[in-house]
Amino acid sequence: MKRTIHSAATMHRIWTVSVLFLTATMAWGQRLSATDQLKADPRKAYGTDYPYQVVDYKMTPAPKGYTPFYLSHYGRHGSRYYWNATLYREVDTLLARAHRNHQLTPAGEAFCKKYQACSEELRNGVSELSDVGWQQHQAIARKMYSAFPEIFKAGGNVLAISSLQGRCVISMAAFCQAMAQCNPKIVIREQSSRFTLDGVVPTDGQNPVKHNYAKNVKPRFEPNRDKVQIPETLRDKIIERMFTNTEGLPGNLHHISSNMINLYTSLPSIGHEGMMEGIITDEEIAAEWERDNLGSYSWVFGPQWQTVPVLQDILRKADAKINGSNGCIADLRFGHDTVLGPLTVLMGINGADIDPEDPFEVKNCYQNWETCKASNLQLIFYRSKKGGDILVKCLLNGEEATLPVPTNSFPYYKWSDFRDFYTNRCNNAPTAQ
């Protein structure tokens, strides 16, 4: 008798895994490969610098009788000026000296002239949200409202919490302003406070709650990273296109070219694309993307466990909504790529937790443009008037996403399965040694 029960349990696990594999395979079969996505939009190779694009993805209808009633969200701040003043300062010094010493090519001179015309704006704007970033969050809010009118049309309370950083606070303001414009009956409480840091940036030094979760975890591909041999030809081309000679230039050539790439990928976020015409192209950035994506995966994989408090905040507030103690129709969070990227790994969104040994497989489970400027995670909760299971659907950047939770109705997951799976993952999070 015991053998029969054991066999049935085993068969059930096999069936569950098979269903999960089948639904994930079907979902991925509908997605373009990373290579094809880059061909369609080479700017995605900017990775975390890619400026968010609002896309009308096709949505899977909810099961019959189910309507959305609650939304939980985490969004990265929108497009901003470069985060570090050192970049602008070094580029300014470099161009001024090369111009003075007649070391610039015609393309270099054209770039120098355009750069100097806006150098004061760049220096003053360091790390601040740009107008592009403001517009991104306004567009995301309007898209959210129109996509889920059942949640928002009657009005209600919304709680929005933010990192203490100004670019996050202003992103929150842009988003909430647009949502209130969609429906003045929505009452939004905005908060940027040390009291709420656990829900947006748990590792902030000002967070009064201290955690000891593991950090700097190494993905399994790292020992095999050198198998991905992609020549860094772009850096040499940048130097050739900018300078007639490099004698006496400040900084080594690798650092100079790296600065140029960082500047180039940041320009569309501040409305200055075209400044470096003739020096770098999007296609050249895309040609070296796979190597850069490996670095990004290591970067988001390492601190994944430190985002456990954010996931716990999501679970706790959703549970409270379902049991009636949370009166909000939506909970919004505004933070950083340093949280959202690792959170996608912790949650295994679109396979980000697969952790392959083969470095060539990394691009199939994580693409760094998914953690772009204004990137966002949305969890939408559904229920039926007839009762039954609460369902939840995950959107990453507006597109239906897979989760490592068993389901036979992708992209919809039973809330009880979702909650149990992620509660278990949080409870088993390793601590720092």
N, C-alpha and C positions, 0 to 999 in steps of 0.2 A: 504493500500500500504506500509506503513511504517512497518507494522508487517511482511509482506512478505519479505521485504529487510532485516530486522533484522533476520528473520528465516534463510535466505540464508547465511548471514554472520556467524551466529552461526553454521550452518551445515558445512560451509567451515572450521571453526576453529576445529570442531570435526574431520573432515576428515584429516586436517593437523596433528593434534595430533595423530590420529590413524595411519597415515602413519609413523610418526616419531617413535611411539612405536613399530610398526611392523618391521621397518627396524632395529631399535636398538635390538629388540628381536632376529631377524634373525642373526645379527652380533654376538651378545653375545652367541647365540646357537652354533656358530662355535668355540668359545673359550673354552679352558679348564678352569675348576673352579680353584680357588686359591689352594684348597687342592690337586687337581690332578697335578697342576704345581709344587707344593712342592714335591710331590712324585717322579715326573720325575727329578727334580733337587733341592735337599734339600738346596743347597747353596743359593737359592733365599731367604731363611730365613735370610740371612745377611742384607737384606733390602737395605738401602742406601750405604752399604759397598759392595754390590754384584758387582763383576767386569763384565762389559758389555760383552755380547757375540753377535757376528755377526751371525744372523740366516737368512737363505733364506726362508722368508715367501712367501706364494703364494699371488700374486697380482691380483686384479680384473682388467680386461682390461678396458681401457677408452672407453666411448661411441664412436661409429663409427665416424670417421673424426676428433676426438680430439687428440691433441698432447701436451705434456708438454712444457712450454716455460719459466718458472720462478720458483725458489725455495726459500722459506724463512725458516730459521733454527734457533733453539736455542739448544745449547749443553752444558751439564755440563762438567767440566774438567774431564780428565781421572783418572785412578787409581793413588793413591798417597800414600806416607807414612802417618802414623797417623797424624792428624791435630794438636795434642797437645803434646808438649814435656813432659808434666807431666806424661803421661802414661808410656813412655819408662823409665823415671827416677825412677818412683815408682816400676815398675817391676824389674828393675836392682837392686835397693836397697833391695827389698823383697827376690829375689833369692840369692843374695850374703849373706844375713844374714842367711837365712834358710840353705844354703849350709854349711856355717861356723859352724852353730850349729847342724849339722847332723839331720835336721828336714825334709829332702826331701825323698820321696819315690823313688824307682828306676825310675818310669816314670817322677817324678819331677827332678831327677838328670839329666836324658837324656835331658829334656827340658832346664834345666839350662845351660848345656854344649853348646847346639845349640844356645841358646839366647846370651850367652856371646861371642860366636864366631862372632856374627854380631852386637853386641851392639853399636859399634862405628858407623857403617853404619846407624843404626836406629836413633841414636841421631843426626847425621849430616843431615839425610834425612827428618826430621820433616816437614810435610806439602808439600814437594816437589813432583812434578810429577815423577812417576816411569817409568821404561822402559815399563812396562805393559800398563801404561796410554798412552805413546807415540804410541805404536803399536795399541791400540784401535782406536785412532783418525785417524791414517793412514788407518786402515781397513774400518772405517766408510766412509771416503772420497772416497776411491776406490769403495766401494759398491754404494755410491750415484752416482758416475760418471757412473758406468756400468748400474745402474737401470734406469737412465734418460739421455741417450745419446743425445736425441733431444735437451736438454737444453745446453749441454756442448760441443758437438763434433765440432761445428763451432768456438769455443773459445768465448771470450767476457770478460767483466769486472765483477769482484766479489768484494764485500766489506765485509771484516771480521772485527768485533769489539770484544773486549775482556774486561773482568774485569781487574783491575790493578794488581791482584794477579799473581805471577809468574807461578803457575801451570795452570792457564787459558791461559796465554800468550803462554806458551810452547805447550799446547794442540792445540791452534790456529795455531801455527807454524807447528806442526806435520800434522794437517789436510790439511793446505794450501800447504805444500810441496808435499804431496801425490797427491793432485788434480792437481798441476802444472806438476807433473811427468806424470800423465795420459794424459795431453794435454798441451804442452808448449804455445799454443795459448791463454790459459786462463790467463788473467792479474789480479792479486789479490792485492788489497790494504788492508794491515793489520794495525789495529789501536787499541792501548790500551791507552785510553785518558779520562780525566775528561769530555771532550766535548761529549763523547758517552756513558757515564755511564747510562743515562736514558734508553738506549736500552738493557742493560745487567744487571746492578745492581742499580736500582733507589734509593735504601736505603743507598748506600755507602755514608759515611760522607763527602767524597770529591766531591760528585755530586753538581755542582753549582745550579742545579734546585731542589728546595725544594717542597715536596708534603705533604699533610695532610690526606692521605687516612687512613681508619680504620685499626687497627692492633689488634692482639690477639683476633680475633673473635672466640667464642667457638662453636664447632659443637654440634648438638642436642643430640648426644649419651652420652655426658659427665656425666649427672646425673645417667645414667644407666650403667656406665662403670663396676661397681662391679659385674654385672651379669655374666661377663666373668671370671670364676674362673679357672685359669690355674696355678697349683702349680709350684713354682720356684724350682723344685727339682735339676736342673742342678747345681745351685750354691753350694749346699751341696756336690754334687758328685765331683765337681772341687776341693774343699778343701780336701776331702777324698783321692782323687787320687794323689794330689800333696804333701801332708804333713803327716808325721808320728805323729806330734803334732803341735799345733798352738801357743804355749806359747811364748809370747814376740814378735810375728810378728808385723811389722809396719802396722797400719791401721786396721779397723774392717773387719771382714770376708766377709761381703756383698760387701764392696768396693773392696776387693782383687779379689773376684770372678767376679765382674763386669769388672774390669780391664782385667782379663783373657779372658773374652768373647769378649771384644772390641779388644784385641790384636789378638785373634784367627780369627775373621772375617775380619781383615785387612791384614792378611798374604798373601792370594792369590794375592792381589793387588801389592805386592812387590816381588813376586817370592819366598816366604819362607813358602809356605804351607807344612805341614808335621812336622813343628817344635814342635807342641804340641800334637803329636800322643800319644794316651793313656790317654789324659786328657779331651778332648772335642771331640764330633763328630758332623757332620753336621745334622744328624737325631735328635740329642738332641736339637740343636738350633731350628730346624724346629718344634719340639713339642711345643715350647713356642712362636711360631711366632705370633699367632693371637692376643695375649695380646700386644706384642711389636708393632704390626701394628696399634693398636688403638692409641698408643702414637704418632706414625708417622703421622697418619691422623690428629690428633689435631695440630701437629707441622706444617704441610703444609696447613691446613685449616685456621689457625689463621691469617697469613699475606697475604692471597690471593689478597686482594684489593690493596696491595702495589705493585703488579706486573702490575697494569693497564698501567703504562707508557711503559712497554715492549710490551704489546698487542697493544697499540696505535702505537708504532714504527713499528710493523708488518703490521698493517692496512695501515699506512701512506705510507710506502715504496712499498707495494703491489699496492695500488691505483696509486702511481706515476709510477710504472712499466707499469700498464695497460694504463694510459693516455699518456705515452711516455716521461715523465720527469725524470724517473729513468732508466739509461742505463745499469744497472747491470742485469746479468742473474741469480745471486743468491745473497742473503744477509745472511751472517753467523754471529752468535752471540755465544760467549763462556763465560760461567759464572758458576753458582753454583747451588747446589741442593736447596739452600735457596730461589732461584728464580724459577727454573724449577718446583719443586714440587708444590708450591702455584699457579704457572701459569696453571698447569694442572687442578687444582681445579677451578680457575677463568674461564677457558675455558670449564669446564665440560667434559674433555676428558675421554672417556670410563665411563662416569657417575660419575666422581670424585666430582661433585658439588651436588650430590643427598642429602647428609647430612641426613642420616637416624637416627631415634631416637633409633632404636634397635642396640646395639653394635655388635651383631652377623651378621648384614648386612653390616658392614663397609668393610669387606674383599671382598665383591662383587662389591664395587664401587672404592676401592683404594687398591693397593698392593704396599708396600713400595719399592719393588725391581724395580718398574717402574721409580724410581728416583735414580737408581744405578749410580756407577761411569761411566762416559761417556754416560749417558742417553741423549736422544736427541729427539727433536720435529722437524718434517719436514712438511712443507706445500707446496704442489706441485700444480702449477697452469696450467690449460689446456685451449686451445682455438681451434676453428675449422676455417679452411680457408674459410668456407662458412658463417662465422659470427655466431651470436647467443650468448648464455650466456657463460661467463667465468666460468669454474668449478675449484674447489679446493678440494684436498684430503689431509687428515691428517694422518701422520705416527707417532706413538709413539714407539721409539726404533725399527724402521724398520717395524712395523706391522700396518696394516690399523686400524684406530681407529674411534670410534663413537664420534659425536659431538651433542650437544643439539639444533641443527639447523634442521628444517624440510627439508626432502629430499625424493624423490621417486626413487633415484638411488644411494644408499649407495654403496661404500664409497665416492661418488662424491657429492659435494654440490655446488649450485649456488653461485658464488662470491657475487652477490648482496644480497642474503639472509644472507650469512656469514658475510659480512661487516655490514649490518644493525643490525643483531642480536648482534654482539660484540660491535659495536659502542654504541648501546643502553645500553649494560651492563656496558661499561666504563663510559658513561655519568651519569649513576645512581649509581655509586660507592659511598658508604657511606664514610664520613669523620670521623676523630678521634674526639671524644668528649672532 
